[in-house]
Amino acid sequence: MASKKERDEKKEIYAMDLIAIEAAGIREELRDIKESAHCICRELKRLNDFLRAAKSFEIKQIGGSGMAITGIVKGQTGTFTETPLPAGGALQAGNIPVWTSDDSLTTLTPSADGTSVAVATSASDPATQFNLTVSGVASDGTAISSTAIVPLTPSAVVPATGFDINQTA
């Protein structure tokens, strides 16, 4: 028969084995939790990117009344800007928005970063308006575009109401 001391030592060794087994299980659970946390972080980042991704553009005319699109006098140049929407919406890194017009008598000169465009018009253009479109790629990879209708107005001819007489000699 084993002595009390031997029994106590066996109990201690058994308890230590149980503690080691429990610690290994805890370590495995922590590893699983860490992996789950990584997955959750990845998904939260994707969700954040999706929520921050631009969904469309807002097109405004520079110099217009309250930045509204007021149009361009035929033969003149108008300047327009784009803002990704919703506010804070992001475009894909390195993406430069592209501007187009459905009127072949307009000439577009975009800024280097694509955030604005100068639109030169023809004095003889028979159109009364044209569609100005800006396209790009949102941070989530989605293609986005927006179109604004830009009026083309005739140049105002002011009739003479009199003469200005100047002495030349």
C-alpha positions in Angstrom: 0.0 0.0 0.0 1.2 3.5 -0.9 2.0 5.9 1.9 0.1 9.1 2.5 3.0 11.1 1.1 3.0 9.1 -2.1 -0.8 9.5 -2.4 -0.5 13.2 -1.9 2.2 13.4 -4.5 0.1 11.5 -7.0 -2.9 13.8 -6.3 -0.6 16.8 -6.9 0.7 15.3 -10.1 -2.9 14.5 -11.2 -4.0 18.1 -10.4 -1.1 19.5 -12.3 -2.0 17.3 -15.3 -5.5 18.6 -15.1 -4.3 22.2 -14.9 -2.0 21.6 -18.0 -4.9 20.1 -19.9 -7.2 23.0 -19.0 -4.5 25.5 -19.9 -4.1 23.8 -23.3 -7.8 24.0 -23.9 -7.8 27.7 -22.9 -4.9 28.4 -25.2 -6.9 26.7 -28.1 -10.0 28.8 -27.3 -7.9 32.0 -27.2 -6.4 31.1 -30.6 -10.0 30.6 -31.9 -11.1 33.9 -30.4 -8.1 35.7 -31.9 -8.9 34.2 -35.3 -12.6 35.2 -35.0 -11.5 38.7 -33.9 -9.4 38.9 -37.1 -12.4 37.9 -39.2 -14.6 40.4 -37.5 -12.0 43.2 -38.0 -11.7 42.3 -41.7 -15.5 42.4 -42.1 -15.8 45.7 -40.2 -13.1 47.2 -42.5 -15.0 46.0 -45.6 -18.3 47.4 -44.1 -16.6 50.7 -43.4 -15.1 50.8 -46.9 -18.6 50.0 -48.3 -20.3 52.7 -46.2 -17.6 55.3 -47.1 -17.6 54.5 -50.8 -19.0 57.2 -53.0 -22.4 56.4 -54.6 -22.6 59.2 -57.1 -21.3 62.7 -57.9 -22.8 66.2 -57.4 -22.0 68.5 -60.3 -21.9 72.2 -59.7 -21.1 75.2 -61.9 -18.4 77.5 -60.7 -19.5 81.1 -60.8 -23.2 80.1 -61.1 -25.9 81.5 -58.8 -25.3 79.8 -55.5 -23.2 77.2 -57.3 -26.3 76.0 -59.1 -26.0 75.1 -62.8 -27.1 78.3 -64.6 -25.8 77.3 -68.1 -23.3 78.7 -70.5 -23.8 81.5 -73.0 -23.1 80.0 -76.5 -19.5 80.8 -77.5 -18.4 81.1 -73.9 -16.7 78.6 -71.4 -18.3 77.3 -68.2 -16.5 75.6 -65.4 -17.9 72.7 -63.4 -16.8 70.8 -60.3 -17.7 67.3 -58.9 -18.1 66.2 -55.3 -18.5 62.5 -54.5 -21.7 61.7 -52.6 -22.6 60.9 -49.9 -20.5 63.5 -48.1 -17.2 61.9 -47.2 -17.7 59.3 -49.9 -14.4 58.0 -51.3 -13.2 57.1 -54.7 -10.9 54.2 -55.4 -7.3 55.2 -54.8 -5.7 56.6 -57.9 -9.1 56.9 -59.7 -9.4 60.1 -61.7 -13.0 61.0 -62.7 -13.7 61.3 -66.4 -16.0 64.0 -67.9 -18.0 63.6 -71.1 -20.6 65.6 -73.0 -23.3 64.4 -75.4 -22.9 67.6 -77.5 -20.1 67.2 -80.1 -19.8 71.0 -80.3 -18.5 71.3 -76.8 -14.8 71.0 -75.9 -14.0 69.6 -72.4 -10.7 70.4 -70.6 -10.6 68.5 -67.3 -8.3 69.4 -64.4 -5.4 67.0 -63.8 -7.2 65.4 -60.8 -10.5 65.3 -62.6 -12.4 67.2 -60.0 -13.3 70.0 -62.4 -13.8 70.7 -66.1 -13.9 73.7 -68.3 -16.5 73.4 -71.1 -16.0 75.5 -74.2 -19.1 76.0 -76.3 -19.7 77.0 -79.9 -21.5 80.2 -80.7 -23.2 78.4 -83.6 -24.4 75.4 -81.6 -28.1 74.8 -82.5 -28.7 72.9 -79.2 -30.4 74.5 -76.2 -28.8 72.2 -73.7 -26.4 69.3 -73.3 -25.8 66.5 -70.8 -22.5 66.8 -68.8 -21.5 63.5 -67.2 -18.8 62.6 -64.7 -17.8 59.0 -64.1 -15.5 57.3 -61.7 -14.9 54.2 -59.5 -16.0 54.2 -55.8 -13.6 52.9 -53.1 -15.6 49.6 -53.1 -14.9 49.1 -56.8 -18.4 50.1 -58.0 -18.6 52.2 -61.2 -20.5 55.5 -60.5 -21.6 58.4 -62.6 -23.8 61.4 -62.5 -25.2 63.6 -65.2 -26.3 67.3 -65.2 -28.3 69.1 -67.8 -26.5 72.3 -68.8 -28.5 75.0 -70.6 -27.0 76.7 -73.6 -28.2 80.3 -73.7 -27.9 82.7 -76.7 -25.7 85.7 -76.2 -27.7 88.7 -75.3 -27.8 91.3 -78.0 -28.3 94.6 -76.4 -30.0 97.1 -78.8 -28.4 100.6 -79.0 -30.3 103.3 -77.2 -28.2 106.2 -78.4 -24.7 107.4 -79.2 -21.7 108.4 -77.2 -20.0 111.4 -78.9 -16.3 112.0 -78.3 -14.0 114.7 -79.7 -11.1 113.2 -81.5 -9.3 116.3 -82.6 
